[in-house]
């Protein structure tokens, strides 16, 4: 069963002051099968209180939130952080959003079935390695990105003792888990040695590489890192140069989902997590005592609209056919109408 809950508390006016769309390429996409942007919802405006993955903060607060308000007349708030951490707070009742948009299926599973019994999958976000264009390793990274030197050289470079690499915390973030398992798959598919893989991840000093998801790319932009884990859309939206990773290890290609599932890691808590497609999912969250608002449903409909899907493609996301997961019959009819499951 697939479920999700909502949580967030970020004002609409708090639009992130980050760089606009930069250069980069996006994966091939599936033609959307959705209708036009939804019109104003009937009745008095209500609030879409969104909890979203940290990497989606710019997308939500700059590209999605303002046009949603304009199109529907509803209100919008967003709180972005590591998807796993958000899900745990929602499950514990510490956060009470009415829309949840994480990356990866595991965070959604954490809020099921108490807050939702369905979710809609609509895009994927491949991993890349973004880098500092003015750093000491920039010229070498640029050659790797251009295919002038083997992609395996990326891992040799990141394993260099004085190379400053940043990544997110696997305990709280899907990207952090994906990056660790990406390095693991590089051993199998790129011939990277176990010694090099361990060095890439910091060896005994791994904690020095860990940053919050919302602080990682700003730290890279400030020149304090040589490279950082990133999603392709983040690099595109922030104008960061990046090294694309092969589909077999980037966790962004549905065709390679079985490969991703073969990777796993053990968290500091002892919990074993397995790899999966780093997809974008959304669900309306609510309980009997705290039902979702009409704006929450309208927000998910807005995410599935043709105008939003066109935007997602431009911003580097891999479009997936909007597909309901879990108890499809529990999803609002307006959302079912915008999916392949309708």
N, C-alpha and C positions, 0 to 999 in steps of 0.2 A: 504494500500500500504506500502511496506517495502522499505526504502531507506537508504543510508549512504553516508558520504563524507570522504575525507582523510585529514590528517594533521599530521605532525611530524617533528622533527628536532633533531635527535640524531645520532651522527656518529656511523658507524658500529664498529669502533675500540673501542668505549666506552663500552666495554662489562662489565656488572656489576660484581664486584668482590664479589660474594656471594658463599655460600657453595653449593656443588653439590647435587646430588640426595641422599635423606635420606630414612629412613624407613617409612612405611606407606602402606595403602592398597587403591586400587582404586575400583570404582564401576564396576559392570558388564558392558560389552560393546557390541555394535552391530558390527558385522563383517563389515569392510570397503568394499565399492563397488567402489573403485577408482583405477586408474592406477598407474604406477610407477612414481617416481620423475621426473618432467619435465626436459628436456634437455635444452641446451643453447637456448635463444631466438634469432631469426634472426636479423641481422642488428647491429648497434652500441649499446653498453650498455646504458640503461636508468635507471632512479632512481625509486625505490619503496620507497616512502616517507610515512612511516607508523605512524599512531596514534593508540596507544593501551592502554587498561586498565592498571592501575598502577600495578596490581597483575600479569600482563603478561610481565613485564619488563625483568625479568630474562629469561623467556621462549623465548622472542623475540630476545634479544641481545646475548644470549649465545647459545641457542639450535636451533633457526630458522634462524636468520640473516646470520651467517657465512656459513652454508651449502647451503643456498639459493644463496649466491654469487658464491660459488664454482660450484653449479649445473647449474646456468644460465649465469654467467658472468656479470649479472646486478649489479647495485649499490643498497645500502640499507641504510636507516636512520630510526630511531624510536624515538618517543616521547611518554612516558608513564605517565599517571596521572589518576585521577578519571574519569570514563567513561562519567558521566553526564557533568562534567566540560569541558571535551574535546569536547563533542558534542555541547555544548553551544558556545564554542569558534569557532568551525568550522561553525556553523550556522551564527555566527556574522561576519565571514570573517577574524577573528583574526588568525586563523590557516588554512593552506591550504594543508593538506596531500592528497595523492591520494589513500590511503588504510586506512580503519577504521576498527579496531578490538576491539570492546567494549565487556563488559559482561552485559548481559541483553538486552531486546528488547527496553526498553524506550530510551536509548541513540541513537539507530539507528533511532527511530521515530523522534528525534529532528533534524536530518539532511535530512529528507525526506520532500518533493521530490526535493528540490533544488539541491542536490548533487548526489543523486542516487534514483532509484526506485525499487531496489532489494537488497536482502542480502542473504547470505547462512549461515544457522545454521549447526554447525558441532560438537559441544561438549557441555558439561555442567560442572560446577565447584561448587560442594557442599560446603556449609559452615561448618566449624569446629571451635573449640576453641583451639588455640595453646597455650602452656604454657611454662613458664620458668622452666627447669628441676632442677634448683638450688635455686628456690624461696622457701619462707616459706610455701607455699601451695602445693608444688610439690608432696609430698607423697599422699595427699588426691586426687589431680587431677589424679595421676597415677592409683589409685584404681578405680576412676570413669571411666577412659578410659578403664580399664581392665574389667569392668562390675562387679567388686566386691562390689560396692555400687551403688545405683540407680542414673540414669542420672539426676533426679530431684535435687539431691544433688549438682550438678554443679551450679545450679541457686542460691541455698541457699548460696553456697560458694562465688560466684561472688557478692552477695548482702552484704557480710561482709563489714563493714565500712572501714577497712584498706586494703581491697583487691584492688590492682591496675590493673584495666582493661583498655585496649585500643581498640578503634574501629575507623572507618573512618567516615567522615562527610556525613550524608545523603543528604545534599544539593548538593554535587558534585559527589557522588560515589554510584554506585549500591550496593556494598558490605555494605556500611553504612546503606542504606535503608533496605537491606536484613537482617542485624543483628537485627535492631529494630523490624522488623516484625517477625523475628524468635523468639524473646523473647515474642512477643505477642501471637504467636501460641503455645508457651510452656505453656501458661496459659490454653489453651483449651485442649491440648493433653497430657500434663504432670502434670496437676493439680497445676502448679506454681501459687501462689497467686498474686493478683494485686500489693500488697505492695512489695513483693519480686521482681516482674518484674520491678517496678519503681526504686527500689534500685539498681538493676543490671545495669540499664541505667544511673545511677548517680544522680537520683532525681533532685534536684535544681542545682546541680553542674555538669551537664552532659558535659559541655564544657571541663572539665579537662580530659575527656576520648578521646577526638577527636585528631586524627593525620592524616596527609596526607597518602594516600594509599602506597606511596613508602617509607615512613618513619616508618610506624607502626611496621612491623616485625623486622627491624633493631633495633628499640627501645626495643622490646621484647628480641632480641638476646643480647643486651647490658646489660640485667638484670634490666632494669628500670621499667618493668611491671611484674605482676604475670601471666597474660594471655592476649590474644588479639584475636579479631575476625580474621579469616583467611579463605581462600579457601583451601580445601584439597590439591590441587596441590602445593600451596605455602608451606604448611607444609612438603610435600614430598620433594620438591626441596631444601628446606632450612634445612632439617634434624631436624625439630622441633617436639617434642612430641605434641600430640593433643588428644582432646576428640572428637570422632565422634558423630554427632547428628542424631537422628532418621530421616528417610526419610521424615516424615510428616512435619518436621520443618527445614530441611536443604536446601531447595530451589534448590536441585540438581537432583531430580528424576522426569522424565517426567510423570510417572504414578500418581504423586501427584500434578500435575499442577493445578488442580481445587481447591485443598486445599490452595495452595499458593495464588491463585487469591482472596481468601476470606479474606486475610490480607490487611491492608492498614495503611497509616500513613499520617499525615499532616506536610508538611515541614514548615520551618520558614517563607517562603514566602506566606504561606496560601494554596499552591497547595497540593492537595490530590493525593498521588501515591498509586497504588495497587501492590500487590505482583505478581511475575511471576517467571518462571523458570530462574535461573541464567545461561543462555546459552552463548556460545561463538558464535558470528556472525561476518561475514566479508563482506565487500563490497568495490568495486572500486569506488572512488569518482572523480568527474570531472564536469566541466561546459563547455559551448561553448567557453568561453574565456580562460579556463584553463583545457584543456582535459587531461585525464589520460594517463600515459605512458604505453608502452607495459610491462614494468617491474611491474607495479601495478597489471595488470592482471596475470602475471606470478607468483607474490607473493601469490595471493589468490589460484591459482592452486597448488602452493607448499604446502600451508596449508592443502589442500584436498588430497595430495598425500598419497599413502600407507605408505611410509617411515615416513612421519610426523605423520600420525595417529597412527602408532605403537609407536612412541615416546610419543605422548600425553597420550596414555594408560599407559605407564610405569611411566609417571610423575604424575599420579593421576587423570587425567581428565576422565569424563564419555563420551565415544564416542556416538554420535548420528548419524543416517544416514544423510549424507550431503544433506540438503534439501533447495531448493530455496524458499524464501519468497517474496511476493510482485509480481512485474512484471517479472516473470521468463524469458520471451522472451527478456528482455532488457539486461540480463546477457550475457557476451561473450560466444561464443560457446564452447571454451575450458573448461570454468567453468561449463557450463550446462552438458557437457559430464561426469563430475566427480560427479554429484549429482543424487539423486533418481528421480529428476524432469526432467531429460534429455529425 
